[in-house]
Amino acid sequence: MALLSVALLCVFTMGAGAAVARLLPPRLVLWEIPRVAGRAFPAPGPVFRPASGAVADPGDRASGLSATPDALSADLASLLSAPALGPHVGLEVTDLATGKVLDARGARSAFAPASTAKLATAVAALDVLGPLARLKTRVVDGPSSVILVGGGDPTLAAGRPPRSDYPQPATLQSLAAATARALRARGRRSVRLRYDTSLFTGPVFAPGWQASYVTTGNVTAITSLEVDQGRLTATGAPQDADDPANFRPRSPNPAADATAVFAGFLRHDGIRVLGAAGPQRAPAGSVTLASVSSPTVAQMVQWMLTESNNVIAEDLARQVAIATGRPASFAGAASAERATLRTLGIHGGIRLVDASGLSPADRVTPAALVALLSLAAADSRLRAVITGLPVAGFSGTLSPGQSVFAAVGRAGLGVVRAKTGNLTSVAVLAGIAYARDGQLLAFAVMADRLPAGQLAAAGADMARLATILAGCGCR
């Protein structure tokens, strides 16, 4: 029986391996095991071979894939003139290894970036705060109360989320338990509760934001204290789960709602809460009774990019503003991002009024998006920008059914990573394609004057463009 079991396991393993191998892209044969050469290698030829005399794979034309640089350029030109993209379209494609621009059309024209603006936020946050930084939510001892102090942690949850959620956020439940222990150690069994949101300043909605952004579940008011990004269940309770598909209206008063939940946890832990909670600024030098820490900035950046989380983007940008001595407001955050990117060599092409790209007043060029991707690919401190990008066919807004860009073809599955962005008349896709010949291509395609009702078609056209880049055999 043991021998039979081993034999069956071997047959199953070989069958599964063969099945999986048939699904993998042919480019994986490039991952050869290094061997000691018995003779000298010939000198490498040019990166791009001349198009004349090139022999295409018979399947390339049928699949819509390009076999030469000239064919690639022709395919892209045809795609960029698609009616669904409208009259204002821009593109840049760059070889990440050499920095050589392979194709550019309107690359320095300004477009509404939609959620691809989060690439700028991600780079700035990782550069200024560092990938290992964490944000704290505290409870301090006030003169006649305890004060829940918002630390601008956009991932803070109320109760414990499912174990499958990654990363696991800090929770008010844990904070309440630690606070109750600290109060009991001081002989206190009842308290008055207040909350402090003074870390952030200015309006809670950015210029150009519509009221429907809250009612359609895209964002909540930006404040330094909230839970679950303001997401609510059907009963109006905090969701306590990472669910980007929850499009119910979000909390209209996230700080007060978070404090009410915290009060409930304190009562559960044996602390009586007297009266109603209200706002109060914590006095300087207040003693901290308890605190909880967020996931790392790198983990939050990945979370933000994968699911295009608007609240995480806005909170991280404010942390950049604080760290650079600016007001923690929309304007201060935008100023801090621009200043940070200038120090990294990006001197133009980015004008933002928010950090998430929700505002139609934002402007970014295709060249600037490619520059952000190139920076992230070259600097290990910024690696979370690349690892956080949705993967075509597998994760985030490039997984099936999660956005208008999800229909990337077979050649791009698993080898295109890109940030999506769309508003009503805006479609943008910016990322990296691992091409058929082993090249890494950074690309950005932008269109912000889509004809009415053409968003889905424009997204499909951009998905085809990414597929063409992944199928490119240009060397």
N, C-alpha and C positions, 0 to 999 in steps of 0.2 A: 504493500500500500504506500509506503514511504517513497519507494522508487517511482511508482506510478504517479504519485502526487508531484514529485520533482519534474518528471517528464512532462506532465500536463502544464505545470507552471512555465517550463521552458518554451513549450509550444505557444502558450498564451502570450508570453513576453515577446517572442519573435514576431507573432502576428500583430500585436499592438505596435511594435516598433515599425513594422512595414507600413501599417496604416498611417501612423503619424508622419513617417518620412514622405509619404505621398502628398501630405498636406503642406509640408514645409516649402518655403520659396527656394527655387533652384540656386539662388545666390549663396545659400549656406554651404555649398561645396567649396566656396572660397576660404572657409575656415579650415585650412589644412594643418595637420600636425607638423611642426617643424622637423626637418630631417637634415643631417649633415650631408652637404653636397660633395660629390666626388670630383667635381670640376668647378671652375669659376662660372658664376652666373653671367649671362650676357648683359650688356648695358641696357638700361630701361629705355624704351622709346618714348615718344611724345605722349602727353596725357590724352590728347584728342588725336586720333588717327584721321587722316583726310577722308572725307565722305566718299570720294571717288573710289570705286572698286570695292567698297565695303560690302560684305555679304550679310544680309539680315537673317536672323532666325526666321524660318518660314512662319512661325506662329506670331511673330511680333506685329505684323501689319493687321492680322486678324484680331489681335487683342488690343489694337490701338496703341501699341507701345513703340517708342522711338528707338532706332538702332544707330543713329548718327547724330552729331550735334546739329547739323542742318535740319534733319528730320524732326528733332526735338523742337527747334525754334519754330518750324512750320506748324507743328501740332499745337504749340502754345499760342501762336498767333491766331490760329483758327478758333481755339477755345475762348480766347479773350474777347473775341468779337461776337460771342454768343449773345443773342438779343436779351436774355434774362439778366445779364450783368449790367445792362444799361450803358450810358455814354461816358461814365467816369470810372475807368478801370486802371489799376496800376499793378506792376509785378516786378519783383527782383528775385533772381536765383543765383546763388553763390556757391562755389566749391569751398567747403569749410576748411579743407586741408591747405589750400593755397590762398584763399581770399579772393580768387579771381571771380569777377562777375560774369556769369555765363549768359544771362539774359536780363534785360531791364527795359521796362516800358512804363513811363510815368513814375519811376521809382522815387523821385524826389518831390512828387506832388503830395499835398496834404489830403488825407482822407479821415472820415470818422472811423476810429479803430474798433468801436464796440469793445467786446471783452478782451481783445488782444492787448488792450492797454494794461492788462494785468501783468504782461511780460515786463513792462517798465517797473511796476510796483514790486514784482518779485526780485528783480535784479537789485533795486535800491535797498530793499529790506535785507537781503542777504549780505550786501556789501556793508551797510551801515551797522546793522544790529548783530550780524554774524549768524551762521547757520545753527549754532548751539544755544543761542539765547532763548530764554523763557520769560513769560509774562505772569505776574502774580496778581491774584485777587485776595484781598486781606479783610479781616475784621479787626477793628481797633477799638480800644476803650475810650469812649468819649466822656465828657464831663457829667452827663446824666443818662447816658445810653451807650449802646454799642453801635458801631457804624460799619456797614458793609461798603467797602471802598472798591469801586470798579478800577481794574488795572488795564482795561482795554484788551482783555483776552477775548478774541472773537469766537473761540471754540469752546468756551465755558458751557457746560451742560447743567441742567437742573439735577436730575437723577442719573443713575448709571445707564449708559447706552448699552446696546447689545455687545457681547464680547467680540463679535465679528467686525465691529467698526474699528478702523485703523486710521490715524492713531487714536488711542483712548484719551479723551479730554479730561481736564479737571472738572469736578462737579461741586455744586452747592451742597449736595448731600454730604460729601466728605468734609467740606468746610464747616458745615453746621455741626457735625459730630465732633470735630476738633475744637470748635468754639465752645460747645457744651462742656467738654472736658475741662477747658481752661476756666470757664465760669464756675463750675462746681469746685474746682481746686481753690477758688477764691471765696467759696461759701455763698455764691450767688445762684439763686434758683429762678429769678425773674429779672427781665430787662426791658427797657424800651429800645426799639430798633429804628435806626435811621440808615440812609444810603447816600453815598457821595459819588457823583459823576463828574467832578470838576476836572478830571484829567484831560478831557476833551472840551474844546470850546467851539463857539460859532454855531451856525445853523445845523440841524440834523439831516437836512436834505440838500443835495448839491444843486447848483444852477442847471436848469434843464431837466431835472428829474420830474417825472409825472407822478401824480397821486396813485395812479394805477400800478406803479412799481411795487407798492406795498400790498395792495389788494389782490394782485396776481401772484404774490409770493416770490418776487424777485429780490427784495431787500426789506430791511426794517430801518427805523430811524437809527442813525449812527450815534451811539452813545458808548461811554466806556464801561457800562454795565448792562449786559443782556445775557440770555441763555439760549442755546440752540439756534443762534442767528435769528431769533424771533420766530422760528417755525413753531406752529401749533397743530395739535391734533384736532379732530372734528369736535371734541368737547371743549376746546379752548385751552387745554393744558399744554405745557411745553412738550415738544415731541420726543426729546431724549433719544434721537436716532439720527444718523446722517442720511437724510433722504432728500437729495436734490430734486426729486420728482414731486415733492410736496408743493403744489401751487395754490394752497389755501392762503387766504389773507394772513399776513404776519402780525405780530403783536403791535398794537398802536402805541403802547407805552412800555417798552422793553425793560427799562430800569425798575419801574414800580412793580411790574409783573415778576421780575427776578427776585426782588426783595420780598414779595408776598410768598413766593415759593420757599425762599430761605427761612422765613418765619415759620412756615409749616414744618420744615425739617427740624428747627430748633424745638418746637413743641413736641415733636415725636421723640426727641432726645431728652425730654424732661425739663426743658427751660420754658417758663411761662413768658410770653411776649405781651407786654402791656400796651394797649392802645394801637392806633394805626401808625404804620411806618411813614415817614416823610423824608424829604431831602435835607441834608445837613453836611456841610463841609467839615472834614476831619481836621481838628487842630494840628498844627505843626508839632512834631515830636510825640504824637500819640503812640501809646504802647500797643504793639500788635499782639492780639490774642491768638490768632490762627491765620494761616494762609494756605493757598493751593497754587500750583504752578501749571502753566499750559504745556502742551507739547512744544518741541523745539521750533524755532523759526523755519528751519528747513522742512520739517514735517508740515507746518502750517502752509508754507508756500506750495508744497506738493498738493495738499488738500485743496487749496484755492484754485490752482491751475487745472487739476483733474476734473473737478466738478464746476468750475467757473463760479466760485463762491464770492459774491459781491461784498458781503459783510467782512469776510476775512481781508479782502483787498483794502477796504477803507480803513479798517483798524490798523493793519500793518503800516499803511502809509502815514497814519498819524504817529505811530511809534517812530518812524523815520524822522518826522518833523520834530518830535520831542528830543530825539537823540542829537539833532543838528541845531538845537536852540531856536526852533521856530514854533509858532502857535500850532496846537494840535487841532487844526480846523481843515476844511477842504482846501482853502487857499494855501495855508501853511504846508500841508502835505504835498500839494502839487509843486510848490516852490522847492521843497526839500528834495523831491524826486528829480526835478530838473537839475538842481545843483549837484546832486550825487552823480547823475549820469554824465554831466560835463566832466567831472573828475575822472570818469572812466573812459573818456574820449568821445562821447556822443554829444556833439555840440549843437545839434539842431535836429529838426524833424519831429519834435515832440512838444505839443502844447496841450496840457490837460487841465481840466477844472475838477476832476475827481480821480480816484485811483482804480475804479472798477470798469470804466468805459461805458457806464450807463448813460452818461450825459451826451446828447448829440452835439454839444459844443466842443468836445475833445477832437484833437487833430494829431495824426501821426502819419509818417511816410512809410512806404514799403521798405525803403533803404534803412530807416531807423529800426524797424522790426527785425530785419535781417542782422543789423548790427548788434541788437540785444541778444539774439540767438547765438551769434558768433562769440560774443563776450562770455556767455554762459558755457558754451562748449569748450572754451579755452581756459577757464578759471575754476579750479576745484572748489573754491568757496561758493560758487554759483551753481554747482552741479544740480541742486534741487530744481532749478528752472527746467533743465532737460528731463530729469527723471519724473517731474510732475506733469509733463505734457501728456495729454490723452494719447493712447495708442490705437491706431486704426483697427477697428474690428474687435477691440478687446476691452478698452477702459474709457471711463469718463465720457465726455461729449462726443467722442469718436466711436463709441460702442453702438451696436445696432439700436436704432430707434431713439437715440438720445439727442440728436440734433439734425439739422438739415444737411450737415456735412458727413453723415455717417456712412454714406454709400461708397466708400473707397473700394476700388476694385481689388481683385485677387493679388495683383502684383504689389499692392501697398499694404496688405494686411500684415500687421505686426512689425512693419519696417518704416511706416510713416508715423511720426509723433508730431502733433500740431495743436496749437491753441486755436480754438474756434471763437468767432465773434459775430453776433448778428443783432441788429435792431430791425425795425419794420422795413426800412429801405436800405439796409446796410448788411453786407456779407463780407467777412474777412477770414482768411485761413493763413496761419503763419507757423512754420515748424521746420522739421528736419526729415528728409527722405534718405533712406539707405538704398542707393540705386543698385540696379542689377549687376553693374560692373564693380561694385565695392566703393564707389564714391559716396561721400556724405554731402548732401546738398541742403543748404539752408534756403528757405523760400518764404515769400510773403506775397499773397495776392489779395487785393482790396477793391471793393466796389461799393460806393455809397450813394448811388442814384438809381437804385433798382426800380424798374417799372412796377406799378401796383400789382400785387399778387404774385410776384415772381421770386420771392425769397427762397422757396423750396427748390425751384429750378436753378437759381443761382448757386445755392449750396451744393447741389448735385454737380454742377459744372466745375466748381472748385474741387470737389472730391475727385472728379476725373482728372483734373490737373495734377493733383497729388499722386494719383495712380500712374500717370505718364512719367512723372519724375522718378518714381520708384522703379518703373520698368525701363528707365533709360540705360542703354549700353553704349556710352559715349567714349569709351577708351579702347 
